Amino acid sequence: MCWLNCESVRKFMSLVYYAIGDIHGELAKLRALHERISQFHNSLYPGRPHTRIHLGDYVDRGPNSYGVLDYIQSLDDDEDFEVINLKGNHEILMLQAHQSPKRTALKHWLVNGGEQTLASYQEENQKLKLQTHLSWIENLPSIYQDKSRNLIFVHAGINPETYPKHDEAVHLWTRNATFFESEHWINPALNGATVIHGHTPTLTDYPDISKDGRRINVDTGACYGGPLSAVILALDEKPRFLFSD
């Protein structure tokens, strides 16, 4: 007899996650990485359900932020996998630039990559689509948790001292040393948990895994010449990685 929901149990046992780091307008790299994910999954895990998670920072600095947002939205129509999209700090900068009456918000966004984002809409003659994208961004969550697998997906990180009770700004902006020193986390709420994040580019073109394996950073500086990266998380398997190039 199946005491739990049998379908839920099967999904829990077989679900594979692919979490993708900061994209920053690099549409070509994003398309290439999704193609590699499809090839990898169909080869190694045929028939198994999988979820693709974008960890935020879709816009700014790179050449085609408009194309990135349009492409990510189009993935919702794919019936082969689920897509979860989180917001990053650059999405917040973009929203503030268009919603705040203060010109300082616009200037702050423009000098942090917003100029390239606006140029991508102008080049594609898609100024009207900008408002649609802003509305979509506004409703994105800042964190996703799989409590059954003890996985926490977030753009920048968490506060290991106060988790899960802290402001959304922590999810979007933190670079606090206490977060990166996962071997010193003592919060019972994080027992056995793994946090997957981006936001802080690694010092190499390769993702960073903390010594204790409780923190995985997949921001490999795609907009600075590095590859776009994804971590593969399958139950009872060590994390593996795929790259756009």
Secondary structure, DSSP 8 states (H G I E B T S, - for coil): --SS-HHHHHHHHH-EEEEE---TT-HHHHHHHHHHHHHHHHHHSTT--EEEEE-S--SSSSS-HHHHHHHHHHGGG-TTSEEEE---HHHHHHHHHHH-S-HHHHHHHIIIIIHHHHHHHHHTT-HHHHHHHHHHHHT--SEEEETTTTEEEESS---TTTTTSS-HHHHHH---HHHH-GGG---GGGTT-EEEE-SS--SSSS-EE-TTSSEEE----GGGT---EEEEEETTS--EEEE--
